Amino acid sequence: MQTIKFVYWEEDGAWIGYLQDYPDYWTQGETLDDLKDHLRDLYRDMTSGDLPGIRKVDELVVP
């Protein structure tokens, strides 16, 4: 089992969030659990290799 960090908030009765590694791709749900289900689906889409041009965040070590 893998753990993925995500950012979320409630706005106007909806739960909105995105995967920390893919901040350009937001999704939403009616509940927090619903949002988490959508985020799992989004993660599978982002990592499948089927979608071209996916932007991702990474870290760079500078000496």
Secondary structure, DSSP 8 states (H G I E B T S, - for coil): -----EEEEEETTEEEEEETT-TT-EEEESSHHHHHHHHHHHHHHHHSS-STT----------
